[in-house]
Amino acid sequence: MRFFTAVFVTTILCCGSRPGLAQERFLLFESSKAAEFGFTMERPAKISESEAVQHAIRDLHTHLDNVGNISSFDTFSKTRTSSTIRNKYEQLGPLMRNTTTFSSEKEREGAFRGNRRGFIITVRASSFKAGTFGNSSDYNKLTGVRKSRAWGTLLYTFRVYAPEGFQQSSKSGYSASENSSQVKYTILNGTGRTVRFSMQPGGKSYTLASGKTFSSTSSVKGGKQPTITLTDSGRTIKLVSGDHKFWWNDDESRVAFDLNYDK
């Protein structure tokens, strides 16, 4: 039995001034707890738990590659991702039939480059649920054949990102229009460490301690959105109104930034 659970959805965020970087995308929805995926495998040689986990991760991604869109993902994961997204982002309804691409969190920028119009769902998995791993190994003396089996429930988290170019508008009244004269925002530091960044067009630099929130209002000048540059990576991101968050990307060992995360 195989089971997968929802991810996040977001609107597109324009990234950076450095050439060659993929555009970022707004995060629409993020799992609040680990999802579960049932896994079994067989082979002649004995199977350790660490080996089984790696096979389970590959098996999960293989099955997700056969999921075509968000609606199909709902059926596969037994979740209500489609309705959750539609309720918060009204104009996403017509896009639900668009192609959905699945990738690991580590490879999400490659997926951003290669999938311009569809949703992106990224997955991070690392271990079995405690107490669910089991294995057996039987040797048939008559045939000289060993038959080994392993099983477990893989835990994983996931995110859903919106199609490139999508402009967010939620029922809360937030609009990501670049024509607005002011951008009001808050940024929560959820990295577990101090984050340093600078803001444009003001040009000021800031230091934000872990767990603290930065609030400000920036102006749109000459039709250009205000931006934030992360000191540790040099990544530059266009700012929009709303509640945002710094988080620590373990796979890339750097500070990451989510626009309009779900509290």
C-alpha positions in Angstrom: 0.0 0.0 0.0 1.4 3.4 -1.0 0.3 6.6 0.6 1.3 10.2 -0.1 0.1 13.5 1.3 -0.3 17.1 0.2 2.2 19.8 -0.3 2.2 23.6 -0.5 1.1 25.9 -3.1 2.5 29.4 -3.8 2.6 32.1 -6.4 5.7 33.0 -8.3 8.3 35.0 -6.9 11.0 36.6 -9.0 14.4 35.8 -7.9 17.6 37.3 -8.1 20.0 39.3 -9.9 22.5 36.5 -10.4 22.4 35.0 -14.0 21.6 31.3 -14.3 19.4 31.1 -11.2 15.9 29.7 -11.6 13.0 31.9 -10.7 11.6 31.3 -7.3 7.9 30.6 -6.9 5.5 31.5 -4.1 4.8 28.8 -1.6 1.1 28.0 -1.6 0.8 25.2 1.0 3.2 23.3 3.3 2.5 20.1 5.3 2.2 20.8 9.0 3.3 17.2 9.9 5.1 14.3 8.2 3.1 12.2 5.7 3.3 8.5 5.4 4.1 6.1 2.5 3.8 2.3 2.9 6.7 0.4 1.4 7.8 -3.3 0.9 10.6 -4.8 -1.1 12.1 -8.3 -1.7 15.5 -9.6 -2.9 17.8 -12.6 -2.3 20.3 -10.7 0.0 19.5 -9.5 3.5 18.1 -5.9 3.7 19.2 -3.3 6.3 16.9 -0.5 7.4 19.2 2.2 5.9 19.0 0.4 2.5 15.3 0.0 2.7 14.8 3.7 3.4 16.8 4.6 0.2 14.7 2.2 -1.8 11.5 3.5 -0.3 12.5 7.1 -1.2 13.1 6.1 -4.8 9.9 4.1 -4.9 7.9 7.1 -3.6 9.3 9.4 -6.4 8.6 6.7 -9.0 5.0 6.6 -8.1 4.7 10.4 -7.9 6.0 10.6 -11.4 2.8 9.0 -12.6 0.6 11.6 -10.9 -0.4 14.1 -13.6 -2.0 17.1 -11.8 -3.3 18.4 -8.5 -6.6 16.6 -8.7 -4.9 13.3 -9.4 -2.6 14.1 -6.4 -5.6 14.4 -4.2 -6.7 10.9 -5.2 -3.2 9.5 -4.7 -2.6 11.2 -1.4 -6.2 10.9 0.0 -6.0 14.6 0.9 -8.0 17.7 -0.1 -5.2 19.8 -1.5 -7.3 21.1 -4.4 -10.1 22.5 -2.3 -7.6 24.0 0.2 -5.8 25.8 -2.6 -9.0 27.0 -4.3 -10.4 28.3 -1.0 -7.4 30.5 -0.4 -6.4 31.4 -4.0 -9.6 31.8 -6.0 -8.0 32.3 -9.4 -6.1 29.0 -9.2 -9.2 26.9 -10.0 -8.7 27.0 -13.8 -5.0 25.9 -13.4 -5.7 22.8 -11.5 -5.6 20.7 -14.6 -2.1 21.9 -15.4 0.8 19.5 -15.3 2.3 18.9 -11.9 6.0 18.1 -11.5 7.4 16.2 -8.5 11.0 16.5 -7.2 13.1 16.3 -4.1 13.5 19.5 -2.1 17.2 19.5 -3.0 16.5 19.5 -6.7 13.6 22.0 -6.7 15.5 24.8 -8.6 16.0 22.4 -11.5 12.3 21.6 -11.5 11.6 25.4 -11.5 13.7 25.8 -14.6 12.2 22.9 -16.5 8.5 23.3 -15.6 7.4 26.8 -16.6 3.6 26.5 -16.4 2.7 23.7 -14.0 2.7 23.2 -10.3 5.8 22.0 -8.5 5.6 19.6 -5.5 8.8 19.0 -3.6 9.3 16.1 -1.2 11.8 15.5 1.6 12.1 12.0 3.1 14.7 10.6 5.4 13.5 7.8 7.7 10.8 5.2 8.5 8.2 5.9 11.2 9.5 4.5 14.5 8.5 0.9 15.1 7.4 0.2 11.5 10.5 -1.2 10.0 10.7 -5.0 9.8 12.7 -7.6 7.8 12.9 -11.3 7.3 15.3 -13.6 5.5 14.7 -17.3 4.8 17.2 -19.7 3.3 15.9 -22.8 1.5 18.5 -25.6 2.0 16.9 -27.7 -0.8 17.1 -25.0 -3.5 20.0 -23.0 -2.1 18.0 -19.8 -2.5 17.6 -17.1 0.1 14.5 -14.9 0.0 14.6 -11.6 2.0 11.9 -9.1 2.6 11.7 -5.6 4.2 8.9 -3.2 5.0 8.2 0.1 6.7 6.3 3.3 6.7 8.3 6.1 5.1 7.9 9.6 6.6 8.2 12.7 4.4 7.3 16.4 4.2 6.3 18.3 1.1 5.6 21.7 -0.5 3.4 22.8 -3.4 4.6 25.8 -5.6 2.3 27.6 -8.1 2.8 27.8 -11.9 5.3 30.3 -13.1 3.8 33.8 -13.6 0.8 33.2 -11.3 -0.3 36.4 -9.6 -1.6 35.7 -6.1 -4.9 37.0 -4.8 -6.3 35.4 -1.6 -9.7 35.8 0.1 -7.9 37.6 2.9 -7.7 40.5 0.6 -4.0 40.3 -0.1 -2.9 41.1 -3.7 0.6 40.7 -5.2 0.0 43.4 -7.8 3.2 45.2 -8.6 1.2 48.4 -9.3 0.5 49.0 -5.6 2.3 52.1 -4.2 3.2 50.5 -0.9 4.3 47.0 0.2 3.5 46.1 3.8 5.1 42.9 5.1 6.4 40.9 8.1 9.3 38.4 8.0 9.5 35.7 10.7 13.0 34.2 11.3 12.3 30.5 11.6 15.9 29.4 10.8 17.1 28.8 14.3 20.0 31.2 13.7 20.6 34.9 13.1 19.9 36.2 9.6 21.5 39.2 7.9 19.9 40.9 4.9 19.6 44.2 3.1 16.6 46.0 1.6 16.2 48.1 -1.5 15.5 50.8 -2.5 16.4 52.0 1.0 19.8 50.3 1.0 19.7 49.6 4.7 21.2 46.4 6.3 19.5 44.5 9.1 20.2 41.6 11.6 17.3 39.5 12.7 17.6 37.1 15.7 16.1 33.6 15.6 12.4 33.6 16.4 12.0 37.4 15.9 9.8 39.1 13.4 10.7 42.0 11.2 7.9 44.4 10.0 8.1 47.2 7.6 6.5 49.1 4.7 8.4 49.7 1.5 7.5 51.8 -1.5 7.2 50.8 -5.2 9.3 53.3 -7.1 9.3 53.7 -10.9 7.2 50.6 -11.1 9.9 48.5 -9.5 9.1 46.3 -6.5 11.2 46.6 -3.3 13.7 43.7 -2.9 15.4 41.8 -0.1 19.0 40.4 -0.5 20.1 37.6 1.8 23.7 38.2 3.0 24.8 34.6 3.3 23.9 33.6 -0.3 23.5 36.9 -2.2 20.0 35.9 -3.4 17.7 38.8 -4.2 14.0 38.4 -4.0 11.1 40.7 -5.0 8.9 41.6 -2.0 5.1 41.6 -1.9 2.7 42.4 0.8 2.0 39.7 3.3 3.5 37.5 6.0 6.8 35.9 5.0 9.4 33.6 6.6 13.1 32.8 6.7 13.8 29.1 7.0 16.9 27.0 7.0 17.4 24.8 3.9 19.4 21.8 5.2 20.0 20.3 1.7 21.7 23.5 0.5 23.1 24.8 3.9 21.7 28.3 3.4 18.9 30.6 4.5 15.8 30.3 2.3 12.8 32.6 2.0 9.1 31.8 1.7 6.5 34.4 0.6 3.1 34.2 2.3 3.6 31.0 4.3 0.7 29.5 6.1 0.9 30.3 9.9 
